[in-house]
Amino acid sequence: MTRTTTTRSFVPHGRLLWALTPDAVLSEEASDATVSGLWGSVTLHSPPEVTLEALRRMTLGPVALENVDDLRQDFLGWSTESEAGCRTWSSVKEALNALGGYVVPSLALHDGLSPVMSMPATSLDRSFQVPYADPRTSVQLADGATITDDGTIFTLSAPDRASKALLYRWPAKDVVQAIAEAPGNATQIAATSRINSGLVHDVISLLLAAELLRVKE
């Protein structure tokens, strides 16, 4: 899939939260940590304490990892798009990548409520990276993408994708509905839906990363 990106980092307007899948069990033995579940076991050999603390918190549900003491400074550097001082987070993210589909990223607002959307994997072989996406780039649903509604949650999925999107509430539901009805860019969708453009860009960036959206040709 082709999409417009730059070397800039994706810094969300909302908050990224992280969790392990509901079936995942974290066990620690000697210097190793193992996550086990429906896809088998993945062992991290001699992870640093900051990684273990992040994983422990993630067993409790979606959490903001910047609240881990040793990651706070890294978060401040990352959120201001500074390349310096993010080495600790890089080592934690490397461990999360190794755990693949057992890691569930979510997007929340700064309102203290539950996430607006989450991105569970459809297989263990999933490394979730979110590049910066130009908000002027028009997007549409990926080929074969479908939206199902169980009365509470919208599920956006597409064939052969490593992730699906669970859309719980505003603004994620509204952004995806708007794109399904009329493809456009973040600026256009924000203007027509009256949703903050930063939040629209968050939703689009995450869905582009999951290849559930594609750049409109």
C-alpha atoms as a printed R data frame, in Angstrom:
    type eleno elety resid chain resno       x       y      z
1   ATOM     1    CA   MET     A     1   0.000   0.000  0.000
2   ATOM     2    CA   THR     A     2   1.279   3.464 -0.871
3   ATOM     3    CA   ARG     A     3   0.797   6.268  1.595
4   ATOM     4    CA   THR     A     4   2.271   9.700  2.099
5   ATOM     5    CA   THR     A     5   4.673   9.778  5.029
6   ATOM     6    CA   THR     A     6   7.621  11.814  6.215
7   ATOM     7    CA   THR     A     7  10.382  11.186  8.701
8   ATOM     8    CA   ARG     A     8   8.316  12.918 11.384
9   ATOM     9    CA   SER     A     9   7.009  10.850 14.264
10  ATOM    10    CA   PHE     A    10   3.316  10.252 14.789
11  ATOM    11    CA   VAL     A    11   2.424  12.201 17.935
12  ATOM    12    CA   PRO     A    12  -1.272  11.774 18.754
13  ATOM    13    CA   HIS     A    13  -3.602  14.565 19.736
14  ATOM    14    CA   GLY     A    14  -5.284  12.024 22.002
15  ATOM    15    CA   ARG     A    15  -3.550   9.389 24.131
16  ATOM    16    CA   LEU     A    16  -2.130   6.039 23.111
17  ATOM    17    CA   LEU     A    17  -2.942   3.255 25.561
18  ATOM    18    CA   TRP     A    18  -1.487  -0.239 25.645
19  ATOM    19    CA   ALA     A    19  -2.780  -3.591 26.905
20  ATOM    20    CA   LEU     A    20  -2.171  -7.298 26.560
21  ATOM    21    CA   THR     A    21  -4.931  -9.404 25.033
22  ATOM    22    CA   PRO     A    22  -7.520 -10.735 27.516
23  ATOM    23    CA   ASP     A    23  -6.209 -14.311 27.100
24  ATOM    24    CA   ALA     A    24  -2.561 -13.358 27.692
25  ATOM    25    CA   VAL     A    25  -0.839 -14.501 30.882
26  ATOM    26    CA   LEU     A    26   2.409 -12.872 31.966
27  ATOM    27    CA   SER     A    27   4.837 -15.032 33.929
28  ATOM    28    CA   GLU     A    28   8.274 -14.144 35.247
29  ATOM    29    CA   GLU     A    29  10.927 -16.753 35.907
30  ATOM    30    CA   ALA     A    30  14.535 -16.027 36.763
31  ATOM    31    CA   SER     A    31  15.496 -13.146 34.462
32  ATOM    32    CA   ASP     A    32  12.978 -13.929 31.702
33  ATOM    33    CA   ALA     A    33   9.369 -12.912 31.067
34  ATOM    34    CA   THR     A    34   6.916 -15.039 29.090
35  ATOM    35    CA   VAL     A    35   3.541 -14.088 27.662
36  ATOM    36    CA   SER     A    36   1.305 -17.076 26.901
37  ATOM    37    CA   GLY     A    37  -2.122 -17.302 25.324
38  ATOM    38    CA   LEU     A    38  -4.087 -18.599 22.355
39  ATOM    39    CA   TRP     A    39  -1.120 -18.152 20.017
40  ATOM    40    CA   GLY     A    40   1.355 -19.995 22.225
41  ATOM    41    CA   SER     A    41   4.204 -18.500 24.244
42  ATOM    42    CA   VAL     A    42   6.622 -15.664 23.560
43  ATOM    43    CA   THR     A    43   9.622 -15.299 25.869
44  ATOM    44    CA   LEU     A    44  11.580 -12.107 26.422
45  ATOM    45    CA   HIS     A    45  15.080 -12.887 27.656
46  ATOM    46    CA   SER     A    46  16.429 -10.655 30.422
47  ATOM    47    CA   PRO     A    47  14.159  -7.659 29.793
48  ATOM    48    CA   PRO     A    48  14.951  -4.544 31.856
49  ATOM    49    CA   GLU     A    49  12.810  -3.709 34.858
50  ATOM    50    CA   VAL     A    50  11.081  -0.849 33.023
51  ATOM    51    CA   THR     A    51   9.833  -3.325 30.410
52  ATOM    52    CA   LEU     A    52   8.580  -5.703 33.087
53  ATOM    53    CA   GLU     A    53   6.752  -2.875 34.846
54  ATOM    54    CA   ALA     A    54   5.120  -1.849 31.568
55  ATOM    55    CA   LEU     A    55   3.961  -5.421 30.915
56  ATOM    56    CA   ARG     A    56   2.617  -5.811 34.451
57  ATOM    57    CA   ARG     A    57   0.508  -2.720 34.006
58  ATOM    58    CA   MET     A    58  -0.682  -3.868 30.586
59  ATOM    59    CA   THR     A    59  -2.179  -7.022 32.139
60  ATOM    60    CA   LEU     A    60  -4.677  -4.725 33.893
61  ATOM    61    CA   GLY     A    61  -6.122  -3.337 30.660
62  ATOM    62    CA   PRO     A    62  -5.401  -0.298 28.482
63  ATOM    63    CA   VAL     A    63  -2.867   1.882 30.285
64  ATOM    64    CA   ALA     A    64  -0.796   4.965 29.487
65  ATOM    65    CA   LEU     A    65   2.806   3.796 29.607
66  ATOM    66    CA   GLU     A    66   4.073   7.340 30.114
67  ATOM    67    CA   ASN     A    67   2.885   6.888 33.696
68  ATOM    68    CA   VAL     A    68   5.723   4.420 34.265
69  ATOM    69    CA   ASP     A    69   8.325   6.499 36.094
70  ATOM    70    CA   ASP     A    70  11.272   5.563 33.902
71  ATOM    71    CA   LEU     A    71   9.311   6.351 30.723
72  ATOM    72    CA   ARG     A    72   8.024   9.786 31.717
73  ATOM    73    CA   GLN     A    73  11.001  11.740 30.392
74  ATOM    74    CA   ASP     A    74  10.982   9.772 27.160
75  ATOM    75    CA   PHE     A    75   7.307  10.593 26.696
76  ATOM    76    CA   LEU     A    76   7.965  14.299 27.109
77  ATOM    77    CA   GLY     A    77  10.712  14.144 24.499
78  ATOM    78    CA   TRP     A    78   8.595  12.134 22.077
79  ATOM    79    CA   SER     A    79   5.510  14.320 22.490
80  ATOM    80    CA   THR     A    80   7.577  17.379 21.564
81  ATOM    81    CA   GLU     A    81   9.049  15.480 18.599
82  ATOM    82    CA   SER     A    82  12.511  15.449 20.087
83  ATOM    83    CA   GLU     A    83  14.779  12.612 19.024
84  ATOM    84    CA   ALA     A    84  16.851  12.846 22.198
85  ATOM    85    CA   GLY     A    85  16.107  10.951 25.384
86  ATOM    86    CA   CYS     A    86  13.820   8.227 23.964
87  ATOM    87    CA   ARG     A    87  16.142   5.243 24.317
88  ATOM    88    CA   THR     A    88  14.251   3.690 27.216
89  ATOM    89    CA   TRP     A    89  10.968   3.812 25.314
90  ATOM    90    CA   SER     A    90  12.721   2.343 22.266
91  ATOM    91    CA   SER     A    91  13.758  -0.694 24.292
92  ATOM    92    CA   VAL     A    92  10.216  -1.128 25.659
93  ATOM    93    CA   LYS     A    93   8.720  -0.773 22.160
94  ATOM    94    CA   GLU     A    94  11.158  -3.396 20.880
95  ATOM    95    CA   ALA     A    95   9.776  -5.804 23.485
96  ATOM    96    CA   LEU     A    96   6.192  -4.935 22.538
97  ATOM    97    CA   ASN     A    97   7.018  -5.605 18.892
98  ATOM    98    CA   ALA     A    98   8.423  -9.005 19.875
99  ATOM    99    CA   LEU     A    99   5.111  -9.857 21.565
100 ATOM   100    CA   GLY     A   100   3.305  -9.157 18.296
101 ATOM   101    CA   GLY     A   101  -0.425  -9.808 18.406
102 ATOM   102    CA   TYR     A   102  -0.512 -10.098 22.189
103 ATOM   103    CA   VAL     A   103  -0.205  -6.300 22.356
104 ATOM   104    CA   VAL     A   104  -3.346  -4.199 21.834
105 ATOM   105    CA   PRO     A   105  -2.852  -0.463 21.190
106 ATOM   106    CA   SER     A   106  -5.807   1.862 21.780
107 ATOM   107    CA   LEU     A   107  -6.623   5.520 21.311
108 ATOM   108    CA   ALA     A   108  -8.232   7.515 24.097
109 ATOM   109    CA   LEU     A   109  -9.131  11.148 24.634
110 ATOM   110    CA   HIS     A   110  -7.875  13.321 27.486
111 ATOM   111    CA   ASP     A   111 -11.178  12.833 29.294
112 ATOM   112    CA   GLY     A   112 -10.280   9.963 31.620
113 ATOM   113    CA   LEU     A   113 -12.836   7.701 29.961
114 ATOM   114    CA   SER     A   114 -12.427   4.419 28.127
115 ATOM   115    CA   PRO     A   115 -10.717   4.245 24.707
116 ATOM   116    CA   VAL     A   116 -12.520   5.443 21.587
117 ATOM   117    CA   MET     A   117 -10.952   2.667 19.508
118 ATOM   118    CA   SER     A   118  -8.560  -0.251 19.779
119 ATOM   119    CA   MET     A   119  -6.521  -2.228 17.274
120 ATOM   120    CA   PRO     A   120  -6.448  -5.941 18.208
121 ATOM   121    CA   ALA     A   121  -4.383  -8.236 16.023
122 ATOM   122    CA   THR     A   122  -5.764 -11.027 13.896
123 ATOM   123    CA   SER     A   123  -2.540 -13.046 14.167
124 ATOM   124    CA   LEU     A   124   0.546 -13.220 16.348
125 ATOM   125    CA   ASP     A   125   2.750 -11.927 13.529
126 ATOM   126    CA   ARG     A   126   1.906  -8.253 13.956
127 ATOM   127    CA   SER     A   127   4.308  -5.393 14.672
128 ATOM   128    CA   PHE     A   128   2.378  -2.171 15.116
129 ATOM   129    CA   GLN     A   129   4.166   0.902 13.773
130 ATOM   130    CA   VAL     A   130   2.445   4.228 13.133
131 ATOM   131    CA   PRO     A   131   4.295   6.496 10.692
132 ATOM   132    CA   TYR     A   132   3.370  10.142 10.333
133 ATOM   133    CA   ALA     A   133   0.621  10.636  7.734
134 ATOM   134    CA   ASP     A   134   0.147  13.965  5.992
135 ATOM   135    CA   PRO     A   135  -3.275  15.334  7.076
136 ATOM   136    CA   ARG     A   136  -3.755  16.668  3.533
137 ATOM   137    CA   THR     A   137  -3.692  13.144  2.081
138 ATOM   138    CA   SER     A   138  -7.128  11.904  1.015
139 ATOM   139    CA   VAL     A   139  -8.009   8.408  2.209
140 ATOM   140    CA   GLN     A   140 -10.690   5.814  1.621
141 ATOM   141    CA   LEU     A   141 -11.552   2.402  3.029
142 ATOM   142    CA   ALA     A   142  -9.138  -0.358  2.053
143 ATOM   143    CA   ASP     A   143 -10.192  -2.697 -0.723
144 ATOM   144    CA   GLY     A   144 -12.574  -5.276  0.671
145 ATOM   145    CA   ALA     A   145 -12.969  -3.449  3.991
146 ATOM   146    CA   THR     A   146 -16.247  -3.948  5.830
147 ATOM   147    CA   ILE     A   147 -17.881  -2.266  8.793
148 ATOM   148    CA   THR     A   148 -20.072  -4.368 11.060
149 ATOM   149    CA   ASP     A   149 -22.217  -3.010 13.885
150 ATOM   150    CA   ASP     A   150 -23.283  -5.183 16.802
151 ATOM   151    CA   GLY     A   151 -25.386  -2.385 18.237
152 ATOM   152    CA   THR     A   152 -22.586  -1.067 20.429
153 ATOM   153    CA   ILE     A   153 -19.245  -1.494 18.675
154 ATOM   154    CA   PHE     A   154 -18.304  -0.946 15.053
155 ATOM   155    CA   THR     A   155 -15.703  -3.384 13.714
156 ATOM   156    CA   LEU     A   156 -13.644  -2.338 10.705
157 ATOM   157    CA   SER     A   157 -11.816  -5.225  9.048
158 ATOM   158    CA   ALA     A   158 -10.350  -6.172  5.686
159 ATOM   159    CA   PRO     A   159  -9.033  -9.397  4.154
160 ATOM   160    CA   ASP     A   160  -5.455 -10.422  4.925
161 ATOM   161    CA   ARG     A   161  -4.848  -7.631  7.435
162 ATOM   162    CA   ALA     A   162  -2.879  -8.235 10.619
163 ATOM   163    CA   SER     A   163  -5.204  -5.952 12.603
164 ATOM   164    CA   LYS     A   164  -8.829  -5.007 12.859
165 ATOM   165    CA   ALA     A   165 -10.275  -1.896 14.455
166 ATOM   166    CA   LEU     A   166 -12.875  -1.857 17.199
167 ATOM   167    CA   LEU     A   167 -14.601   1.532 17.228
168 ATOM   168    CA   TYR     A   168 -16.303   2.167 20.553
169 ATOM   169    CA   ARG     A   169 -17.532   5.736 20.465
170 ATOM   170    CA   TRP     A   170 -17.130   9.277 19.170
171 ATOM   171    CA   PRO     A   171 -15.025  10.392 17.372
172 ATOM   172    CA   ALA     A   172 -13.705   7.097 15.955
173 ATOM   173    CA   LYS     A   173 -17.117   5.886 14.774
174 ATOM   174    CA   ASP     A   174 -17.923   9.238 13.186
175 ATOM   175    CA   VAL     A   175 -14.607   9.516 11.348
176 ATOM   176    CA   VAL     A   176 -14.902   6.046  9.823
177 ATOM   177    CA   GLN     A   177 -18.525   6.616  8.847
178 ATOM   178    CA   ALA     A   178 -17.547   9.882  7.172
179 ATOM   179    CA   ILE     A   179 -14.759   8.196  5.187
180 ATOM   180    CA   ALA     A   180 -17.077   5.359  4.149
181 ATOM   181    CA   GLU     A   181 -19.605   7.882  2.835
182 ATOM   182    CA   ALA     A   182 -17.164  10.308  1.190
183 ATOM   183    CA   PRO     A   183 -13.388   9.730  1.075
184 ATOM   184    CA   GLY     A   184 -11.360  12.790  2.024
185 ATOM   185    CA   ASN     A   185  -8.478  14.075  4.111
186 ATOM   186    CA   ALA     A   186  -8.323  14.874  7.813
187 ATOM   187    CA   THR     A   187  -8.838  18.596  7.260
188 ATOM   188    CA   GLN     A   188 -11.932  18.076  5.113
189 ATOM   189    CA   ILE     A   189 -13.472  15.498  7.439
190 ATOM   190    CA   ALA     A   190 -12.857  17.722 10.463
191 ATOM   191    CA   ALA     A   191 -14.592  20.639  8.753
192 ATOM   192    CA   THR     A   192 -17.682  18.663  7.722
193 ATOM   193    CA   SER     A   193 -18.014  16.627 10.928
194 ATOM   194    CA   ARG     A   194 -17.001  19.397 13.348
195 ATOM   195    CA   ILE     A   195 -14.537  17.047 15.021
196 ATOM   196    CA   ASN     A   196 -11.164  18.386 16.140
197 ATOM   197    CA   SER     A   197  -8.757  17.948 13.227
198 ATOM   198    CA   GLY     A   198  -6.107  16.458 15.521
199 ATOM   199    CA   LEU     A   199  -8.461  13.664 16.583
200 ATOM   200    CA   VAL     A   200  -9.467  12.998 12.988
201 ATOM   201    CA   HIS     A   201  -5.786  12.746 12.099
202 ATOM   202    CA   ASP     A   202  -5.226  10.302 14.982
203 ATOM   203    CA   VAL     A   203  -7.936   7.942 13.757
204 ATOM   204    CA   ILE     A   204  -6.782   8.134 10.146
205 ATOM   205    CA   SER     A   205  -3.115   7.581 11.081
206 ATOM   206    CA   LEU     A   206  -3.897   4.460 13.109
207 ATOM   207    CA   LEU     A   207  -6.137   3.009 10.419
208 ATOM   208    CA   LEU     A   208  -3.580   3.718  7.701
209 ATOM   209    CA   ALA     A   209  -0.938   1.972  9.812
210 ATOM   210    CA   ALA     A   210  -3.239  -1.056 10.055
211 ATOM   211    CA   GLU     A   211  -3.886  -0.847  6.291
212 ATOM   212    CA   LEU     A   212  -7.613  -0.623  6.929
213 ATOM   213    CA   LEU     A   213  -7.563   2.656  5.018
214 ATOM   214    CA   ARG     A   214  -5.629   3.445  1.875
215 ATOM   215    CA   VAL     A   215  -4.588   6.591  0.082
216 ATOM   216    CA   LYS     A   216  -7.250   7.672 -2.388
217 ATOM   217    CA   GLU     A   217  -5.974   7.509 -5.943
